[in-house]
């Protein structure tokens, strides 16, 4: 298959390209300059990307959009930027495919943030959607854009709702922040109570799930949860990370809630499992691999 990865220099995009290259013809796109002599790479402007030239010239079977903003707090301070990257650019991408390569299937990386703070878990794809952040709302708008393009223009579209992604190469979010704090003061303080839960999934398993979606999705504007169907508390994650670092620093929870953060997440992954998905990276292994990556890259996070 001929597949275009948009956001190919990002955390998920880079790993997805590596997974797909051995079996498929891969083209890549991002906002940064390509490497000297790199083939099949296209640079676009972040503010007004020109996707037309890609779909006019390339006979693509699929496009996977891994680009966009990925910060709930930043969506409160810069909502227009978040909307532009997570919603408007998705419309631009879908519109280029509609006009120039309508047979190309489009997969967009959405987020569990569309569920907001669910009243009960696990949450399935048909659960109520009540985002509690601009980020979640903009991701939901992007899902509606893909539904619209399937319904009115018969395009092949699918949204994948990724839950709590982690893994080597991620230089932000809870594992990176906590690693930084564990290298500092004797006592570490985190938001919340520690009882809040997330459904963590390693980037390697995310990429395997996306490949299964490419193979098995109905592409009728459908959505697919991408997670492991397991709740892990933040307190448990903190303990796993402390053990991997070999530290005995005290970890406290302030009780303060951060705006836009849900309390509990657990996905119903029946649909993804029906595609053939199973977890390959357990949480303890993934956290240990993450710490080893930080040690290689930074020695210790300061």
KAFENCOR-V871690 format. One record per pair of residues at least 12 apart in sequence whose ideal C-beta (glycine too) atoms are under 10 Angstrom apart, sorted by sequence separation. I is the first residue (numbers start at 1). J is the second residue. If there is no record, write none. Layout:
I&J ; I&J
This chain:
5&17 ; 16&28 ; 27&39 ; 28&40 ; 29&41 ; 30&42 ; 31&43 ; 42&54 ; 51&63 ; 69&81 ; 70&82 ; 94&106 ; 115&127 ; 116&128 ; 118&130 ; 145&157 ; 146&158 ; 147&159 ; 178&190 ; 212&224 ; 239&251 ; 3&16 ; 27&40 ; 28&41 ; 29&42 ; 30&43 ; 31&44 ; 69&82 ; 93&106 ; 114&127 ; 115&128 ; 116&129 ; 117&130 ; 146&159 ; 177&190 ; 213&226 ; 238&251 ; 3&17 ; 14&28 ; 26&40 ; 27&41 ; 28&42 ; 29&43 ; 30&44 ; 31&45 ; 32&46 ; 51&65 ; 68&82 ; 69&83 ; 94&108 ; 115&129 ; 116&130 ; 117&131 ; 129&143 ; 143&157 ; 145&159 ; 177&191 ; 210&224 ; 212&226 ; 5&20 ; 13&28 ; 25&40 ; 26&41 ; 27&42 ; 28&43 ; 29&44 ; 31&46 ; 42&57 ; 69&84 ; 70&85 ; 93&108 ; 114&129 ; 115&130 ; 116&131 ; 117&132 ; 143&158 ; 144&159 ; 209&224 ; 238&253 ; 5&21 ; 13&29 ; 14&30 ; 30&46 ; 31&47 ; 42&58 ; 68&84 ; 69&85 ; 70&86 ; 90&106 ; 113&129 ; 114&130 ; 115&131 ; 116&132 ; 143&159 ; 174&190 ; 209&225 ; 210&226 ; 235&251 ; 3&20 ; 13&30 ; 68&85 ; 69&86 ; 114&131 ; 115&132 ; 116&133 ; 142&159 ; 143&160 ; 174&191 ; 209&226 ; 234&251 ; 3&21 ; 8&26 ; 31&49 ; 40&58 ; 49&67 ; 67&85 ; 68&86 ; 90&108 ; 113&131 ; 143&161 ; 208&226 ; 209&227 ; 235&253 ; 1&20 ; 8&27 ; 9&28 ; 30&49 ; 67&86 ; 68&87 ; 90&109 ; 113&132 ; 140&159 ; 207&226 ; 209&228 ; 234&253 ; 3&23 ; 8&28 ; 9&29 ; 10&30 ; 29&49 ; 69&89 ; 90&110 ; 111&131 ; 113&133 ; 116&136 ; 139&159 ; 206&226 ; 3&24 ; 4&25 ; 5&26 ; 6&27 ; 7&28 ; 8&29 ; 9&30 ; 10&31 ; 46&67 ; 68&89 ; 113&134 ; 114&135 ; 115&136 ; 116&137 ; 140&161 ; 205&226 ; 206&227 ; 1&23 ; 2&24 ; 3&25 ; 4&26 ; 5&27 ; 6&28 ; 7&29 ; 8&30 ; 9&31 ; 10&32 ; 29&51 ; 67&89 ; 68&90 ; 86&108 ; 111&133 ; 113&135 ; 114&136 ; 139&161 ; 205&227 ; 1&24 ; 2&25 ; 3&26 ; 4&27 ; 5&28 ; 6&29 ; 7&30 ; 9&32 ; 44&67 ; 67&90 ; 86&109 ; 113&136 ; 114&137 ; 139&162 ; 205&228 ; 1&25 ; 2&26 ; 3&27 ; 4&28 ; 5&29 ; 6&30 ; 7&31 ; 8&32 ; 9&33 ; 65&89 ; 86&110 ; 111&135 ; 112&136 ; 113&137 ; 114&138 ; 116&140 ; 174&198 ; 201&225 ; 1&26 ; 2&27 ; 3&28 ; 4&29 ; 5&30 ; 6&31 ; 9&34 ; 29&54 ; 65&90 ; 86&111 ; 111&136 ; 113&138 ; 114&139 ; 115&140 ; 175&200 ; 201&226 ; 8&34 ; 67&93 ; 110&136 ; 113&139 ; 114&140 ; 174&200 ; 199&225 ; 201&227 ; 202&228 ; 27&54 ; 111&138 ; 112&139 ; 113&140 ; 114&141 ; 199&226 ; 200&227 ; 201&228 ; 65&93 ; 111&139 ; 114&142 ; 199&227 ; 200&228 ; 201&229 ; 65&94 ; 110&139 ; 111&140 ; 114&143 ; 198&227 ; 199&228 ; 201&230 ; 27&57 ; 63&93 ; 109&139 ; 110&140 ; 199&229 ; 200&230 ; 27&58 ; 63&94 ; 108&139 ; 111&142 ; 199&230 ; 200&231 ; 233&264 ; 8&40 ; 9&41 ; 110&142 ; 111&143 ; 129&161 ; 166&198 ; 198&230 ; 199&231 ; 200&232 ; 8&41 ; 25&58 ; 27&60 ; 63&96 ; 109&142 ; 110&143 ; 164&197 ; 167&200 ; 170&203 ; 197&230 ; 198&231 ; 199&232 ; 231&264 ; 232&265 ; 8&42 ; 9&43 ; 25&59 ; 29&63 ; 47&81 ; 63&97 ; 108&142 ; 125&159 ; 164&198 ; 166&200 ; 167&201 ; 168&202 ; 169&203 ; 197&231 ; 198&232 ; 231&265 ; 232&266 ; 25&60 ; 46&81 ; 108&143 ; 163&198 ; 164&199 ; 165&200 ; 166&201 ; 167&202 ; 168&203 ; 196&231 ; 197&232 ; 198&233 ; 231&266 ; 4&40 ; 6&42 ; 25&61 ; 27&63 ; 29&65 ; 30&66 ; 31&67 ; 48&84 ; 49&85 ; 110&146 ; 125&161 ; 163&199 ; 164&200 ; 165&201 ; 166&202 ; 167&203 ; 168&204 ; 197&233 ; 198&234 ; 230&266 ; 231&267 ; 24&61 ; 29&66 ; 30&67 ; 47&84 ; 60&97 ; 108&145 ; 162&199 ; 163&200 ; 164&201 ; 165&202 ; 166&203 ; 167&204 ; 196&233 ; 197&234 ; 200&237 ; 229&266 ; 230&267 ; 2&40 ; 4&42 ; 6&44 ; 24&62 ; 26&64 ; 29&67 ; 46&84 ; 47&85 ; 51&89 ; 55&93 ; 63&101 ; 75&113 ; 108&146 ; 123&161 ; 163&201 ; 165&203 ; 167&205 ; 195&233 ; 196&234 ; 197&235 ; 227&265 ; 228&266 ; 229&267 ; 46&85 ; 49&88 ; 54&93 ; 70&109 ; 72&111 ; 106&145 ; 107&146 ; 162&201 ; 167&206 ; 194&233 ; 195&234 ; 196&235 ; 197&236 ; 198&237 ; 227&266 ; 228&267 ; 229&268 ; 230&269 ; 48&88 ; 49&89 ; 52&92 ; 55&95 ; 56&96 ; 60&100 ; 61&101 ; 68&108 ; 106&146 ; 123&163 ; 165&205 ; 166&206 ; 167&207 ; 193&233 ; 194&234 ; 195&235 ; 197&237 ; 227&267 ; 229&269 ; 244&284 ; 47&88 ; 48&89 ; 51&92 ; 55&96 ; 60&101 ; 63&104 ; 64&105 ; 65&106 ; 66&107 ; 67&108 ; 68&109 ; 70&111 ; 72&113 ; 162&203 ; 165&206 ; 192&233 ; 193&234 ; 194&235 ; 195&236 ; 196&237 ; 226&267 ; 227&268 ; 228&269 ; 229&270 ; 243&284 ; 244&285 ; 20&62 ; 47&89 ; 50&92 ; 51&93 ; 54&96 ; 55&97 ; 58&100 ; 59&101 ; 61&103 ; 62&104 ; 63&105 ; 64&106 ; 65&107 ; 66&108 ; 67&109 ; 68&110 ; 192&234 ; 193&235 ; 194&236 ; 225&267 ; 227&269 ; 244&286 ; 245&287 ; 6&49 ; 46&89 ; 49&92 ; 51&94 ; 52&95 ; 53&96 ; 54&97 ; 55&98 ; 56&99 ; 57&100 ; 58&101 ; 60&103 ; 61&104 ; 62&105 ; 63&106 ; 64&107 ; 65&108 ; 66&109 ; 68&111 ; 70&113 ; 106&149 ; 163&206 ; 191&234 ; 192&235 ; 194&237 ; 225&268 ; 226&269 ; 229&272 ; 240&283 ; 244&287 ; 245&288 ; 20&64 ; 48&92 ; 49&93 ; 51&95 ; 52&96 ; 55&99 ; 56&100 ; 57&101 ; 59&103 ; 60&104 ; 61&105 ; 62&106 ; 63&107 ; 64&108 ; 65&109 ; 106&150 ; 162&206 ; 190&234 ; 194&238 ; 225&269 ; 228&272 ; 229&273 ; 240&284 ; 243&287 ; 244&288 ; 6&51 ; 44&89 ; 51&96 ; 55&100 ; 56&101 ; 59&104 ; 60&105 ; 62&107 ; 63&108 ; 64&109 ; 65&110 ; 114&159 ; 190&235 ; 194&239 ; 224&269 ; 225&270 ; 226&271 ; 227&272 ; 242&287 ; 243&288 ; 244&289 ; 246&291 ; 50&96 ; 51&97 ; 54&100 ; 55&101 ; 58&104 ; 60&106 ; 115&161 ; 160&206 ; 225&271 ; 226&272 ; 237&283 ; 240&286 ; 241&287 ; 244&290 ; 245&291 ; 4&51 ; 17&64 ; 49&96 ; 52&99 ; 53&100 ; 54&101 ; 55&102 ; 87&134 ; 102&149 ; 114&161 ; 162&209 ; 190&237 ; 224&271 ; 225&272 ; 236&283 ; 240&287 ; 241&288 ; 244&291 ; 6&54 ; 16&64 ; 44&92 ; 52&100 ; 86&134 ; 90&138 ; 94&142 ; 110&158 ; 111&159 ; 113&161 ; 115&163 ; 162&210 ; 190&238 ; 223&271 ; 224&272 ; 225&273 ; 229&277 ; 239&287 ; 240&288 ; 243&291 ; 244&292 ; 17&66 ; 51&100 ; 52&101 ; 55&104 ; 86&135 ; 90&139 ; 93&142 ; 106&155 ; 107&156 ; 108&157 ; 110&159 ; 111&160 ; 112&161 ; 113&162 ; 160&209 ; 222&271 ; 228&277 ; 230&279 ; 241&290 ; 245&294 ; 4&54 ; 16&66 ; 51&101 ; 54&104 ; 86&136 ; 87&137 ; 88&138 ; 91&141 ; 95&145 ; 105&155 ; 106&156 ; 107&157 ; 108&158 ; 109&159 ; 110&160 ; 111&161 ; 112&162 ; 113&163 ; 160&210 ; 188&238 ; 224&274 ; 227&277 ; 228&278 ; 229&279 ; 237&287 ; 240&290 ; 241&291 ; 244&294 ; 245&295 ; 4&55 ; 13&64 ; 15&66 ; 82&133 ; 83&134 ; 86&137 ; 87&138 ; 90&141 ; 91&142 ; 94&145 ; 98&149 ; 102&153 ; 104&155 ; 105&156 ; 106&157 ; 107&158 ; 108&159 ; 109&160 ; 110&161 ; 111&162 ; 112&163 ; 224&275 ; 226&277 ; 228&279 ; 232&283 ; 240&291 ; 244&295 ; 12&64 ; 13&65 ; 14&66 ; 82&134 ; 83&135 ; 86&138 ; 87&139 ; 90&142 ; 93&145 ; 94&146 ; 97&149 ; 102&154 ; 103&155 ; 104&156 ; 105&157 ; 106&158 ; 107&159 ; 108&160 ; 109&161 ; 110&162 ; 111&163 ; 112&164 ; 158&210 ; 227&279 ; 230&282 ; 13&66 ; 82&135 ; 85&138 ; 86&139 ; 87&140 ; 88&141 ; 89&142 ; 90&143 ; 92&145 ; 93&146 ; 102&155 ; 103&156 ; 105&158 ; 106&159 ; 107&160 ; 109&162 ; 111&164 ; 112&165 ; 160&213 ; 224&277 ; 228&281 ; 230&283 ; 4&58 ; 12&66 ; 13&67 ; 31&85 ; 79&133 ; 80&134 ; 83&137 ; 84&138 ; 86&140 ; 87&141 ; 88&142 ; 90&144 ; 91&145 ; 94&148 ; 95&149 ; 98&152 ; 99&153 ; 101&155 ; 102&156 ; 111&165 ; 159&213 ; 188&242 ; 217&271 ; 228&282 ; 11&66 ; 12&67 ; 79&134 ; 82&137 ; 83&138 ; 86&141 ; 87&142 ; 90&145 ; 91&146 ; 94&149 ; 98&153 ; 158&213 ; 216&271 ; 228&283 ; 245&300 ; 2&58 ; 4&60 ; 8&64 ; 10&66 ; 75&131 ; 78&134 ; 79&135 ; 82&138 ; 86&142 ; 87&143 ; 90&146 ; 93&149 ; 94&150 ; 97&153 ; 98&154 ; 109&165 ; 158&214 ; 178&234 ; 182&238 ; 216&272 ; 245&301 ; 2&59 ; 3&60 ; 4&61 ; 5&62 ; 6&63 ; 7&64 ; 9&66 ; 10&67 ; 76&133 ; 77&134 ; 82&139 ; 87&144 ; 88&145 ; 91&148 ; 98&155 ; 160&217 ; 181&238 ; 194&251 ; 196&253 ; 2&60 ; 3&61 ; 4&62 ; 5&63 ; 6&64 ; 7&65 ; 8&66 ; 9&67 ; 10&68 ; 12&70 ; 75&133 ; 76&134 ; 79&137 ; 83&141 ; 87&145 ; 91&149 ; 95&153 ; 97&155 ; 158&216 ; 159&217 ; 194&252 ; 195&253 ; 213&271 ; 216&274 ; 217&275 ; 1&60 ; 2&61 ; 3&62 ; 4&63 ; 5&64 ; 6&65 ; 7&66 ; 8&67 ; 11&70 ; 72&131 ; 75&134 ; 76&135 ; 79&138 ; 83&142 ; 90&149 ; 94&153 ; 97&156 ; 158&217 ; 178&237 ; 182&241 ; 188&247 ; 194&253 ; 213&272 ; 216&275 ; 1&61 ; 2&62 ; 3&63 ; 4&64 ; 5&65 ; 6&66 ; 7&67 ; 10&70 ; 72&132 ; 73&133 ; 74&134 ; 75&135 ; 97&157 ; 157&217 ; 158&218 ; 174&234 ; 178&238 ; 181&241 ; 182&242 ; 193&253 ; 194&254 ; 209&269 ; 212&272 ; 215&275 ; 216&276 ; 1&62 ; 2&63 ; 3&64 ; 4&65 ; 5&66 ; 6&67 ; 7&68 ; 72&133 ; 74&135 ; 75&136 ; 94&155 ; 156&217 ; 158&219 ; 165&226 ; 186&247 ; 188&249 ; 189&250 ; 190&251 ; 192&253 ; 193&254 ; 194&255 ; 196&257 ; 212&273 ; 214&275 ; 215&276 ; 216&277 ; 5&67 ; 6&68 ; 71&133 ; 72&134 ; 73&135 ; 75&137 ; 156&218 ; 157&219 ; 158&220 ; 159&221 ; 160&222 ; 161&223 ; 162&224 ; 163&225 ; 165&227 ; 175&237 ; 179&241 ; 182&244 ; 183&245 ; 186&248 ; 187&249 ; 188&250 ; 189&251 ; 190&252 ; 191&253 ; 192&254 ; 193&255 ; 196&258 ; 212&274 ; 213&275 ; 7&70 ; 72&135 ; 75&138 ; 94&157 ; 156&219 ; 157&220 ; 158&221 ; 159&222 ; 160&223 ; 161&224 ; 162&225 ; 163&226 ; 164&227 ; 174&237 ; 175&238 ; 178&241 ; 179&242 ; 182&245 ; 186&249 ; 187&250 ; 188&251 ; 189&252 ; 190&253 ; 191&254 ; 192&255 ; 193&256 ; 198&261 ; 209&272 ; 212&275 ; 29&93 ; 71&135 ; 72&136 ; 75&139 ; 155&219 ; 156&220 ; 157&221 ; 158&222 ; 159&223 ; 160&224 ; 161&225 ; 162&226 ; 163&227 ; 164&228 ; 174&238 ; 178&242 ; 182&246 ; 183&247 ; 185&249 ; 186&250 ; 187&251 ; 188&252 ; 189&253 ; 190&254 ; 191&255 ; 192&256 ; 193&257 ; 198&262 ; 211&275 ; 212&276 ; 213&277 ; 69&134 ; 70&135 ; 155&220 ; 156&221 ; 157&222 ; 158&223 ; 159&224 ; 160&225 ; 161&226 ; 162&227 ; 163&228 ; 175&240 ; 179&244 ; 182&247 ; 184&249 ; 185&250 ; 187&252 ; 188&253 ; 189&254 ; 191&256 ; 192&257 ; 196&261 ; 197&262 ; 199&264 ; 200&265 ; 211&276 ; 212&277 ; 69&135 ; 154&220 ; 155&221 ; 157&223 ; 158&224 ; 160&226 ; 161&227 ; 163&229 ; 175&241 ; 179&245 ; 183&249 ; 190&256 ; 191&257 ; 192&258 ; 196&262 ; 197&263 ; 198&264 ; 199&265 ; 201&267 ; 209&275 ; 211&277 ; 68&135 ; 163&230 ; 174&241 ; 178&245 ; 182&249 ; 189&256 ; 191&258 ; 196&263 ; 197&264 ; 198&265 ; 199&266 ; 209&276 ; 150&218 ; 164&232 ; 181&249 ; 190&258 ; 195&263 ; 196&264 ; 197&265 ; 198&266 ; 199&267 ; 201&269 ; 208&276 ; 209&277 ; 69&138 ; 90&159 ; 150&219 ; 151&220 ; 175&244 ; 182&251 ; 192&261 ; 195&264 ; 196&265 ; 197&266 ; 208&277 ; 68&138 ; 69&139 ; 150&220 ; 151&221 ; 181&251 ; 191&261 ; 193&263 ; 199&269 ; 208&278 ; 209&279 ; 68&139 ; 150&221 ; 166&237 ; 192&263 ; 208&279 ; 149&221 ; 150&222 ; 205&277 ; 208&280 ; 146&219 ; 147&220 ; 148&221 ; 164&237 ; 178&251 ; 205&278 ; 208&281 ; 68&142 ; 147&221 ; 205&279 ; 146&221 ; 147&222 ; 205&280 ; 206&281 ; 121&197 ; 123&199 ; 145&221 ; 146&222 ; 147&223 ; 204&280 ; 205&281 ; 65&142 ; 122&199 ; 144&221 ; 146&223 ; 202&279 ; 204&281 ; 7&85 ; 121&199 ; 143&221 ; 201&279 ; 202&280 ; 203&281 ; 202&281 ; 143&223 ; 201&281 ; 202&282 ; 65&146 ; 200&281 ; 202&283 ; 205&286 ; 7&89 ; 201&283 ; 204&286 ; 6&89 ; 200&283 ; 202&285 ; 203&286 ; 6&90 ; 202&286 ; 201&286 ; 202&287 ; 204&289 ; 112&198 ; 200&286 ; 6&93 ; 112&199 ; 200&287 ; 202&289 ; 202&290 ; 4&93 ; 70&162 ; 4&97 ; 16&109 ; 62&156 ; 63&157 ; 64&158 ; 65&159 ; 129&223 ; 61&156 ; 70&165 ; 13&109 ; 62&158 ; 64&160 ; 66&162 ; 4&101 ; 12&109 ; 109&206 ; 125&222 ; 126&223 ; 125&223 ; 127&225 ; 10&109 ; 124&223 ; 125&224 ; 4&104 ; 6&106 ; 70&170 ; 125&225 ; 3&104 ; 71&172 ; 72&173 ; 109&210 ; 124&225 ; 164&265 ; 2&104 ; 3&105 ; 4&106 ; 5&107 ; 6&108 ; 7&109 ; 70&172 ; 71&173 ; 123&225 ; 163&265 ; 6&109 ; 70&173 ; 107&210 ; 122&225 ; 163&266 ; 164&267 ; 1&105 ; 3&107 ; 123&227 ; 163&267 ; 122&227 ; 162&267 ; 107&213 ; 161&267 ; 163&269 ; 107&214 ; 122&229 ; 105&213 ; 121&229 ; 122&230 ; 179&287 ; 105&214 ; 114&223 ; 122&231 ; 182&291 ; 107&217 ; 115&225 ; 121&231 ; 175&286 ; 179&290 ; 183&294 ; 105&217 ; 107&219 ; 160&272 ; 175&287 ; 179&291 ; 106&219 ; 110&223 ; 112&225 ; 105&219 ; 110&224 ; 112&226 ; 167&281 ; 176&290 ; 180&294 ; 108&223 ; 110&225 ; 111&226 ; 112&227 ; 166&281 ; 175&290 ; 179&294 ; 183&298 ; 110&226 ; 175&291 ; 179&295 ; 183&299 ; 184&300 ; 107&224 ; 109&226 ; 166&283 ; 183&300 ; 184&301 ; 168&286 ; 176&294 ; 180&298 ; 182&300 ; 183&301 ; 184&302 ; 167&286 ; 175&294 ; 179&298 ; 182&301 ; 183&302 ; 166&286 ; 167&287 ; 170&290 ; 180&300 ; 181&301 ; 166&287 ; 168&289 ; 169&290 ; 179&300 ; 180&301 ; 167&289 ; 168&290 ; 179&301 ; 180&302 ; 166&289 ; 167&290 ; 168&291 ; 170&293 ; 171&294 ; 178&301 ; 136&260 ; 166&290 ; 168&292 ; 169&293 ; 177&301 ; 135&260 ; 168&293 ; 176&301 ; 133&259 ; 134&260 ; 136&262 ; 167&293 ; 168&294 ; 171&297 ; 132&259 ; 133&260 ; 171&298 ; 132&260 ; 133&261 ; 168&296 ; 169&297 ; 131&260 ; 132&261 ; 133&262 ; 168&297 ; 132&262 ; 171&301 ; 131&262 ; 66&206 ; 127&267 ; 66&207 ; 121&262 ; 123&264 ; 127&268 ; 121&263 ; 122&264 ; 123&265 ; 125&267 ; 126&268 ; 64&207 ; 117&260 ; 121&264 ; 122&265 ; 123&266 ; 124&267 ; 125&268 ; 66&210 ; 116&260 ; 117&261 ; 118&262 ; 120&264 ; 121&265 ; 122&266 ; 123&267 ; 124&268 ; 125&269 ; 117&262 ; 118&263 ; 119&264 ; 121&266 ; 122&267 ; 123&268 ; 124&269 ; 125&270 ; 64&210 ; 116&262 ; 117&263 ; 118&264 ; 120&266 ; 121&267 ; 122&268 ; 124&270 ; 125&271 ; 64&211 ; 113&260 ; 115&262 ; 117&264 ; 118&265 ; 121&268 ; 122&269 ; 124&271 ; 125&272 ; 113&261 ; 117&265 ; 118&266 ; 122&270 ; 64&213 ; 113&262 ; 12&162 ; 64&214 ; 112&262 ; 115&265 ; 62&213 ; 15&167 ; 62&214 ; 113&265 ; 115&267 ; 12&165 ; 15&168 ; 61&214 ; 112&265 ; 11&165 ; 15&169 ; 112&266 ; 11&166 ; 12&167 ; 14&169 ; 112&267 ; 11&167 ; 11&168 ; 12&169 ; 62&219 ; 11&169 ; 12&170 ; 10&169 ; 11&170 ; 11&171 ; 11&172 ; 11&173 ; 76&259 ; 75&259 ; 76&260 ; 19&204 ; 73&258 ; 75&260 ; 18&204 ; 72&258 ; 73&259 ; 15&202 ; 16&203 ; 20&207 ; 24&211 ; 72&259 ; 73&260 ; 15&203 ; 19&207 ; 23&211 ; 72&260 ; 73&261 ; 14&203 ; 15&204 ; 18&207 ; 19&208 ; 71&260 ; 72&261 ; 16&206 ; 17&207 ; 20&210 ; 24&214 ; 72&262 ; 12&203 ; 15&206 ; 16&207 ; 19&210 ; 20&211 ; 11&203 ; 15&207 ; 16&208 ; 19&211 ; 14&207 ; 12&206 ; 13&207 ; 16&210 ; 20&214 ; 11&206 ; 12&207 ; 15&210 ; 16&211 ; 12&210 ; 5&210 ; 3&211 ; 3&214 ; 1&214 ; 1&215
